[in-house]
Amino acid sequence: MPQLDSHSTSNVLIDLGARSYAIAIGTGLIGQAATYADLPRASQALIVTNTTVAPLYAEQVRAALGTHYPQVHILALPDGEAHKTWETLQLIFDALLTHGCDRKTVLFALGGGVVGDMTGFAAASFMRGVPFVQIPTTLLAQVDSSVGGKTGINHPLGKNMVGAFYQPHRVVCDLDTLQTLPPRELSAGLAEIIKYGPIADTVFLDWIEANLPDLLARAPQALVHAVRRSCEIKAWVVAQDEREAGLRAILNFGHTFGHAIEAGMGYGAWLHGEAVGCGMVMAARLSAALGMVDAAFAERLVLLVAAAGLPVKGPVLDPIDNAGRYLALMRLDKKAQAGAITFVLIDGPGRAVMREAPEALVRSVIDSCCAA
């Protein structure tokens, strides 16, 4: 695999016709004026970031954008999943209106998945739609949440239940930002990388297993391949099913269980990637229990999730009826219909399907995965 030099860039195209855009992957990108060339022009731009990321990168981005936009404002939101709310979203609208922004103003989401989701939702809503650009600074955001146009906020009863499909004009994945990630955040991002293997690409799954030590060590060669291949798979899926009418739902492997964990524990107690990692364990074991994949493959995935530093034991959400609490929360999942829970399951290595499962079997899997 080639070494990256300080200005090496690789592009992955999201093919959506007139709304197609590129994911730029490389190093030394966020501070370069050329990174933001050919974007919509306006008199103002707003960088939406958070209090953790702003001191690290906001001024670099402002300086680069200053070549293209006469006025560049910065808004630093409170950090964390607990702040993915209406109240925080209003801070973005407050800033836009205070600065007299108009329908040509471009928003730049500089941060992780929370910042990206909220900035995208604000862009979709302000004056019924203004341009925005994703600049994800976490591994999870680079390989998943920044790509594909899902935006939104959480509701106390369910994750990402309020939002819109709204595509960015560009995604800028600067791998240098991953060097400042806390180890826990790095592991959380690995969950979203791992998921692509069992649902779409067993060769990639083999590669992840072989190169996991390099990924944990943040080796540039390993990171660029993992980010690029993840984006390629997601781009292929999104191009076929932008609004999740069918195929795109496979990208939610592990998320039905994972979202229940997040909602049940309180947003932010576990990172999204931690909940997804544990959710993949549950989904893999449910797949095996249904006879869709052999138990050895399911346990192979469990070992990989654990090796990535992610939890494989689910939390107890209710000491009296834990499985019942999981089921109640999963019935609020966006994929549920008429109260029936639909799971993304593995139908043989490298293939995922959507299907329901007998409640008694789901309860059994939850109980076994949450046992001490």
C-alpha positions, 0 to 999 in steps of 0.5 A, spaced: 500 500 500 502 506 498 505 511 503 501 518 504 505 524 503 503 530 506 498 532 500 496 526 497 489 526 496 484 520 494 477 521 492 471 517 492 464 519 489 457 519 491 453 518 485 447 521 486 446 525 479 446 532 479 447 532 487 453 528 486 459 530 491 466 527 492 469 525 499 476 527 499 481 523 503 488 524 505 492 528 510 494 536 510 487 537 507 483 542 512 488 548 512 489 548 505 485 553 501 484 549 495 480 544 499 474 548 498 475 550 491 469 550 487 464 550 492 458 554 492 460 562 493 457 566 498 458 573 502 458 569 509 460 562 511 459 559 518 463 553 521 459 549 526 464 545 531 464 544 538 468 546 544 473 540 544 475 541 536 474 548 536 481 550 539 485 544 535 482 546 528 477 552 527 482 557 526 486 553 520 479 552 517 477 559 518 484 561 515 483 557 509 476 559 508 477 566 508 480 565 501 473 564 498 468 567 503 469 575 505 466 573 512 467 566 516 464 565 523 465 560 528 460 557 532 462 552 538 457 548 540 457 544 547 461 537 546 457 530 546 451 526 544 447 529 550 447 535 547 444 533 540 438 536 542 433 542 539 436 546 544 443 546 541 440 546 534 437 553 536 444 555 537 446 554 530 439 558 527 441 563 532 448 564 530 445 564 522 440 570 524 444 574 528 450 574 523 444 576 517 446 570 513 442 568 507 440 562 503 447 562 500 451 562 506 455 555 506 455 551 513 461 547 514 461 542 520 467 541 523 467 535 528 464 528 529 458 525 528 454 530 533 456 536 529 455 533 522 448 531 524 446 537 527 449 542 522 446 538 516 439 538 519 440 546 520 442 547 513 436 543 511 432 547 515 435 554 514 431 558 509 429 551 507 436 549 505 443 552 504 449 549 502 453 545 507 460 541 507 462 536 512 469 536 515 469 530 520 474 529 525 473 523 528 474 516 525 466 514 526 464 520 522 469 519 516 467 512 515 459 513 516 456 519 519 458 524 514 457 520 508 450 519 505 446 525 507 443 523 514 442 529 518 438 530 525 437 530 532 435 525 538 429 525 541 429 522 549 425 516 546 429 515 540 436 516 537 436 520 530 428 520 530 427 528 528 431 529 521 432 530 514 436 527 508 440 532 506 446 531 502 453 535 503 457 539 497 463 535 499 466 531 505 473 532 507 476 527 511 483 529 513 486 523 516 491 528 520 485 529 525 485 522 527 492 523 531 488 527 536 483 522 537 482 519 544 483 511 544 476 510 546 473 515 540 478 511 535 475 504 538 468 507 537 470 509 529 473 502 528 466 499 530 463 502 523 469 500 519 468 493 522 460 493 520 462 493 513 465 486 512 460 482 515 454 485 511 458 487 504 465 485 503 469 479 507 475 480 503 475 487 507 473 483 513 479 479 513 484 485 512 481 488 518 483 482 522 490 482 519 491 490 520 487 491 526 494 492 530 496 498 525 489 501 525 489 501 533 496 504 532 494 509 527 498 507 522 497 512 516 497 506 510 492 502 514 487 508 516 487 511 509 485 504 506 480 503 512 477 510 511 477 509 503 474 502 503 469 504 508 467 510 504 467 506 497 462 501 500 457 506 503 457 510 497 455 504 493 449 503 497 447 510 498 447 511 490 442 505 490 438 507 495 439 514 498 433 515 502 433 508 505 427 505 502 431 498 502 438 496 501 441 502 505 438 499 511 443 494 511 448 499 514 444 499 520 447 492 522 448 492 530 444 499 530 437 496 532 440 493 539 445 499 539 440 505 539 436 501 544 443 501 549 444 509 547 437 511 549 436 506 555 443 508 558 442 516 556 445 519 550 453 519 552 454 514 557 456 509 551 459 512 545 455 511 539 460 506 536 461 502 543 453 501 542 454 499 535 459 494 537 455 491 542 449 491 538 453 487 532 455 482 537 447 481 539 445 481 531 451 476 529 448 471 535 441 472 533 443 471 526 446 464 528 440 462 532 436 463 526 441 458 522 442 464 517 450 464 519 454 459 523 456 460 530 463 460 528 462 466 524 458 470 529 464 468 534 469 470 529 466 477 529 465 477 537 473 476 537 474 482 532 469 487 536 473 485 543 480 486 540 478 493 537 477 495 544 469 495 544 464 492 549 461 485 547 457 485 553 450 489 553 448 493 559 442 491 564 437 496 562 432 494 567 434 489 573 427 486 573 425 485 565 432 487 561 430 484 555 423 487 555 426 494 556 430 492 550 424 490 546 420 496 548 426 501 546 427 497 539 420 498 537 421 505 537 427 504 532 425 507 525 426 501 522 420 498 526 413 498 523 406 497 526 410 495 532 414 489 529 422 490 530 426 489 523 433 487 524 439 487 520 442 480 520 447 476 516 445 471 511 451 468 510 458 472 510 458 478 506 451 478 505 446 482 510 438 482 510 432 485 513 428 480 517 423 480 523 425 474 529 421 471 534 420 475 540 422 469 545 429 468 541 430 475 541 429 475 548 434 469 549 439 473 545 439 479 549 439 475 556 445 471 554 449 477 551 447 481 557 449 476 562 455 477 567 
